[in-house]
Amino acid sequence: MLTAKLIDNVWATRKAESLNGFKFMLAEVIGGNREGERLIVVDIISAGIGDRVIVCTGSSARRMLGDDNVPVDAVVIGIIDEDCNFG
């Protein structure tokens, strides 16, 4: 899982049929060795631009959509309300 900030919407007028109905957003990874990396994510929880979110990637992301055959690699699974400092 990654933490990221949603920075924009992504509009795709033509896409694979299995992606119809999904909301795409551009996310920028915050923290860790991937900080600053940008990726397109599917938002299934109605997050918005500026929200800090938890992103699930890979096969786990496809399972969140209920279909391992959907061509998706990243899904927003949570909105971060506040940071916790463990340690």
C-alpha distance (Angstrom), angle and dihedral (degrees) to the residues before:
residue distance angle dihedral
M1 . . .
L2 3.78 . .
T3 3.78 136.3 .
A4 3.78 114.8 -130.8
K5 3.78 143.8 163.2
L6 3.79 118.9 -124.9
I7 3.79 107.7 -126.9
D8 3.81 106.9 171.3
N9 3.78 147.6 -7.1
V10 3.80 120.0 -100.8
W11 3.80 117.0 -145.6
A12 3.79 120.9 -160.8
T13 3.78 115.5 -179.8
R14 3.80 91.2 -176.7
K15 3.78 120.5 39.5
A16 3.79 142.4 137.9
E17 3.79 109.9 -61.2
S18 3.82 91.3 -121.4
L19 3.84 88.4 63.8
N20 3.81 96.1 58.1
G21 3.79 112.0 124.0
F22 3.81 96.1 23.9
K23 3.82 121.9 121.5
F24 3.82 112.6 -134.3
M25 3.79 123.9 -156.1
L26 3.79 137.2 177.5
A27 3.80 112.3 -119.3
E28 3.80 131.4 -171.2
V29 3.79 117.7 -150.7
I30 3.81 114.7 -121.6
G31 3.79 121.1 -158.9
G32 3.78 131.3 2.7
N33 3.76 129.4 56.6
R34 3.84 92.3 -52.3
E35 3.83 94.1 57.5
G36 3.80 112.5 147.0
E37 3.81 94.3 20.2
R38 3.79 112.6 134.2
L39 3.77 125.6 -145.1
I40 3.76 139.6 169.5
V41 3.79 112.2 -114.4
V42 3.79 135.2 -173.5
D43 3.80 111.0 -123.9
I44 3.81 111.2 -146.8
I45 3.82 96.9 163.8
S46 3.84 102.2 54.9
A47 3.79 97.4 -108.4
G48 3.79 118.4 167.4
I49 3.77 142.2 -140.4
G50 3.80 109.6 -70.0
D51 3.81 94.9 26.4
R52 3.79 118.3 129.1
V53 3.77 106.8 -133.5
I54 3.79 146.0 180.0
V55 3.79 112.9 -117.0
C56 3.79 125.1 -160.0
T57 3.82 115.6 -156.1
G58 3.78 140.3 -165.4
S59 3.79 124.3 10.9
S60 3.81 90.4 -15.2
A61 3.81 88.7 62.1
R62 3.81 91.2 54.2
R63 3.79 90.4 49.7
M64 3.81 89.1 56.0
L65 3.80 86.2 61.4
G66 3.79 91.8 49.5
D67 3.79 95.5 -119.3
D68 3.80 126.4 83.5
N69 3.82 89.7 -161.8
V70 3.83 96.3 63.3
P71 3.83 109.3 109.6
V72 3.82 95.8 -124.4
D73 3.79 128.0 125.0
A74 3.83 103.3 178.5
V75 3.83 133.8 38.1
V76 3.82 131.2 179.5
I77 3.81 106.1 -123.9
G78 3.81 102.8 167.9
I79 3.79 145.1 16.7
I80 3.81 115.0 -131.6
D81 3.80 110.1 -128.9
E82 3.79 96.4 -177.6
D83 3.80 137.7 -12.5
C84 3.77 119.4 -105.4
N85 3.78 120.3 -149.7
F86 3.78 108.9 -145.8
G87 3.75 112.8 -169.4
